[in-house]
């Protein structure tokens, strides 16, 4: 009896832990953090670094009706369809299929399966840096 009681208390406590067992969603607003190498490395020069500068301030809002709203720093927006392939942990956006390598409440890492383009790192907050942010 005491063993079952402890298990019940443990399960009850887990159910009240914030974030435990909650499914993290891709939907909502994400901010561009950077492009990086295929293993998450930070690139400080070359074409990727130039693309990082050009894309500063971009946001991506993934909606429940399978559209993404891309917004530039200057306010210009564009809407495009996307497809979320949850069973394969992939997203198809503007013809590019990207594997979702990491999805937490704060970080989204997307790696193109073609490996011809750099990985893209997004964050939930527009303020500050994440642990994966370029310096």
DAZI-V461356 format. One line per field, one symbol per residue. phi: phi as a letter, one per 40 degrees, with the letter a starting at -180 (. if undefined). psi: psi as a letter, one per 40 degrees, with the letter a starting at -180 (. if undefined). burial: + if it has 16 or more other ideal C-beta (glycine too) atoms within 10 Angstrom, else -. Layout:
phi=???
psi=???
burial=???
This chain:
phi=.cccccccccccccccccgcgcccbcchcbbcbacaccbgccbbagcccccccccdgcbbbcbccgbbbcbcdcgcbabacabbbccbfbbbbfgccbcccaabcbbbbbbdccfcbccbbbbccccgbcccccc
psi=dddddddddddddddehhehehhhidiahihhdiiaiefeihheiaddddddddeheiihhhieffihhhhideehihhiiihhgddefihhhfehhhhhdhhidehhhhhhdeeeiiihhiidheiaiieeii.
burial=-------------------------+---+++++++-----++----+---+------++-+-----+-++----------+-+-----++-+----+-++-+---++++++----+++++++------+-+---
